[in-house]
Amino acid sequence: MKTKIYNSYSEFLSREDKKENGVSSDFAKAIPFFENDNLTNESCWNCSNCSYCSYCRSCSSCRYCSNCRSCSDCRSCRSCSSCSSCSDCSYCRSCRSCRDEKNTNKKEGEKPAFIVPILENVHQKVLEAVTTPKHHLKMDDWHTCGTTHCRAGWVVHLSGEAGYLLEKQTDTCFAAMMIYKKSSPNIKVSPVRFFETNEMAFADIERCAQLEKEIGE
């Protein structure tokens, strides 16, 4: 499958053929032979030197992956091999033969290196924040100022000091993803949605807030 160059990640998300692989123009310039490296992938973005990958979803900036199957929500992976059905991975290094594992770097009985805060009614609070006068949703930057954030930035901001600490220990995308996951286990928010347009993000924020009201989560 030929890889196509897109001007932005949001343009890639809006493509007609959802099986089409894509790369950014900057990535294409940096790796001129990308089109020969990941022809067997499906729906990958900025991947390089991957082999036999299939049905990947929301992967971003992967390098040197091999024999992956059904990976989901991986970002910035390096030197992964023989992964299967992995999800919610972030900044992995030299993984081997992962199978639905969580916190693979954590030894048995060891406490997590960071604490994920719970934001009650997270979806309704994010909606309230972005619809309050003088508060803004700006999806092209994590944080612009105290009253302007992207969707992930608002999740971190509304979680207070604990949210900002988690962001500092990891990054904004990972922090927001984990806060959403822990605060609202029944309403999934893919980290892909942190890279949508303002209109797309606001529509999904409204949808999640309404669903949260209905199920009383």
C-alpha positions as CSV (number, residue, x, y, z in Angstrom):
1,M,0.0,0.0,0.0
2,K,1.6,3.3,-1.1
3,T,2.2,5.9,1.6
4,K,0.8,9.3,0.9
5,I,2.2,12.7,2.1
6,Y,-0.2,14.8,4.1
7,N,0.3,18.4,5.2
8,S,-1.0,17.7,8.7
9,Y,-2.1,15.0,11.0
10,S,-5.7,16.3,11.0
11,E,-5.6,16.1,7.2
12,F,-4.5,12.5,7.5
13,L,-7.4,11.8,9.9
14,S,-9.8,13.2,7.3
15,R,-8.6,11.0,4.4
16,E,-11.3,9.1,2.5
17,D,-9.5,5.8,2.4
18,K,-9.0,4.9,6.1
19,K,-6.6,2.1,5.2
20,E,-4.2,4.5,3.6
21,N,-0.9,5.1,5.3
22,G,0.4,8.7,5.7
23,V,3.4,10.7,6.6
24,S,4.0,14.4,7.2
25,S,6.0,16.4,4.6
26,D,8.8,17.0,7.2
27,F,9.0,13.3,7.9
28,A,9.1,12.5,4.2
29,K,12.0,14.9,3.7
30,A,13.9,13.4,6.6
31,I,13.4,9.8,5.4
32,P,13.3,9.9,1.6
33,F,12.8,6.2,1.2
34,F,9.8,5.9,3.6
35,E,7.5,4.7,0.8
36,N,9.4,1.4,0.6
37,D,9.5,0.7,4.3
38,N,5.9,0.3,5.4
39,L,3.8,-0.7,2.4
40,T,2.2,-3.6,4.3
41,N,1.0,-1.4,7.2
42,E,-2.6,-0.1,7.4
43,S,-3.5,3.3,8.7
44,C,-0.1,4.2,10.1
45,W,1.3,7.7,10.4
46,N,5.0,8.6,10.2
47,C,6.2,5.0,10.6
48,S,9.5,3.9,9.3
49,N,11.2,0.5,8.6
50,C,8.2,-1.4,9.8
51,S,7.5,-4.9,8.5
52,Y,4.4,-7.1,8.3
53,C,2.3,-4.6,10.4
54,S,-1.4,-4.9,9.9
55,Y,-4.5,-3.2,11.3
56,C,-2.6,-0.6,13.3
57,R,-4.7,2.1,14.7
58,S,-3.5,5.5,15.9
59,C,0.2,4.6,15.8
60,S,2.5,7.6,15.5
61,S,6.2,8.0,14.8
62,C,7.1,4.4,15.1
63,R,10.6,3.2,14.2
64,Y,12.0,-0.2,13.4
65,C,8.8,-2.2,14.4
66,S,8.6,-5.8,13.2
67,N,5.8,-8.3,13.0
68,C,3.3,-6.1,14.8
69,R,-0.4,-7.1,14.8
70,S,-3.4,-5.1,15.8
71,C,-1.5,-2.5,17.7
72,S,-3.6,0.4,19.2
73,D,-2.8,3.8,20.5
74,C,1.0,3.4,20.4
75,R,3.1,6.5,20.1
76,S,6.8,7.1,19.6
77,C,7.7,3.4,20.0
78,R,11.3,2.4,19.3
79,S,12.7,-1.0,18.4
80,C,9.5,-2.9,19.1
81,S,9.3,-6.5,17.9
82,S,6.6,-9.2,17.8
83,C,4.0,-7.1,19.6
84,S,0.5,-8.3,19.5
85,S,-2.7,-6.5,20.6
86,C,-0.8,-3.8,22.5
87,S,-2.7,-0.8,23.7
88,D,-2.1,2.5,25.4
89,C,1.7,2.3,25.0
90,S,3.7,5.5,25.1
91,Y,7.4,6.1,24.5
92,C,8.2,2.4,24.6
93,R,11.8,1.3,24.2
94,S,13.1,-2.1,23.0
95,C,9.9,-4.0,23.7
96,R,9.8,-7.7,22.8
97,S,6.9,-10.1,22.5
98,C,4.3,-7.9,24.3
99,R,0.9,-9.4,24.7
100,D,-1.8,-7.1,26.1
101,E,0.6,-6.0,28.8
102,K,0.2,-2.9,31.0
103,N,3.1,-1.2,32.7
104,T,5.6,-3.7,31.4
105,N,8.5,-1.7,32.9
106,K,7.0,-2.1,36.4
107,K,8.3,-4.9,38.5
108,E,5.9,-7.1,40.4
109,G,4.7,-5.4,43.6
110,E,6.3,-2.1,42.7
111,K,4.3,1.0,42.9
112,P,3.8,3.1,39.8
113,A,6.3,5.9,39.3
114,F,3.5,8.4,39.0
115,I,0.0,9.1,40.3
116,V,-2.9,9.6,37.9
117,P,-5.6,11.9,39.4
118,I,-9.3,11.3,39.1
119,L,-11.3,14.2,37.6
120,E,-15.0,13.6,38.6
121,N,-17.4,14.2,35.7
122,V,-14.4,14.8,33.5
123,H,-16.4,15.2,30.2
124,Q,-18.9,17.7,31.7
125,K,-16.2,19.7,33.3
126,V,-14.2,19.9,30.0
127,L,-17.4,21.0,28.2
128,E,-18.2,23.6,30.9
129,A,-14.6,24.9,30.6
130,V,-14.6,25.4,26.8
131,T,-18.0,27.0,26.8
132,T,-17.4,29.5,29.7
133,P,-17.0,33.1,28.4
134,K,-13.3,34.0,27.9
135,H,-12.3,30.4,28.0
136,H,-11.2,28.9,24.7
137,L,-10.5,25.6,23.0
138,K,-7.4,25.8,20.8
139,M,-6.4,22.4,19.3
140,D,-3.1,23.4,17.7
141,D,-1.3,23.9,21.1
142,W,-1.4,22.0,24.4
143,H,-1.5,25.2,26.5
144,T,-1.6,28.7,25.2
145,C,-2.4,30.5,28.4
146,G,-4.4,29.9,31.6
147,T,-7.7,30.2,29.8
148,T,-6.8,28.6,26.5
149,H,-5.9,25.0,26.0
150,C,-6.5,22.1,23.6
151,R,-8.7,19.2,24.7
152,A,-5.8,17.3,26.4
153,G,-4.5,20.6,27.9
154,W,-7.9,21.3,29.5
155,V,-8.0,17.8,31.1
156,V,-4.6,18.4,32.6
157,H,-5.4,21.9,33.7
158,L,-8.7,21.0,35.3
159,S,-6.9,18.2,37.3
160,G,-4.9,20.9,39.1
161,E,-1.4,20.3,40.5
162,A,-1.7,16.6,40.2
163,G,-2.5,16.9,36.5
164,Y,0.4,19.2,35.9
165,L,2.8,17.0,37.8
166,L,1.8,14.0,35.7
167,E,2.2,16.1,32.6
168,K,5.7,17.1,33.8
169,Q,6.6,13.4,34.5
170,T,5.4,12.2,31.1
171,D,3.8,14.6,28.5
172,T,0.5,16.3,27.9
173,C,-0.9,13.6,25.6
174,F,-0.1,10.7,27.9
175,A,-1.2,12.6,31.0
176,A,-4.6,13.5,29.5
177,M,-5.1,10.0,28.1
178,M,-4.5,8.4,31.6
179,I,-6.7,10.9,33.4
180,Y,-9.5,10.2,30.9
181,K,-9.0,6.5,31.3
182,K,-9.0,6.5,35.1
183,S,-11.8,9.1,35.5
184,S,-14.1,7.7,32.9
185,P,-13.5,4.0,32.2
186,N,-16.8,3.5,30.4
187,I,-16.4,6.4,27.9
188,K,-13.3,6.0,25.9
189,V,-11.4,8.9,24.4
190,S,-8.7,7.9,22.0
191,P,-5.6,10.1,22.1
192,V,-6.1,10.5,18.4
193,R,-8.8,13.0,19.3
194,F,-6.2,15.3,20.8
195,F,-5.1,16.1,17.3
196,E,-8.4,17.0,15.7
197,T,-9.7,20.3,14.6
198,N,-11.5,22.6,17.0
199,E,-14.9,21.7,15.5
200,M,-14.3,18.0,15.6
201,A,-13.0,18.1,19.1
202,F,-15.8,20.3,20.4
203,A,-18.4,18.0,18.9
204,D,-16.9,14.9,20.6
205,I,-16.6,16.8,23.9
206,E,-20.3,17.5,23.7
207,R,-21.1,13.9,22.8
208,C,-19.1,12.5,25.7
209,A,-20.6,15.0,28.2
210,Q,-24.1,14.1,27.2
211,L,-23.3,10.4,27.4
212,E,-21.8,11.0,30.8
213,K,-25.0,12.6,32.0
214,E,-27.1,9.7,30.6
215,I,-25.1,6.9,32.2
216,G,-24.4,8.9,35.4
217,E,-20.7,7.9,35.4
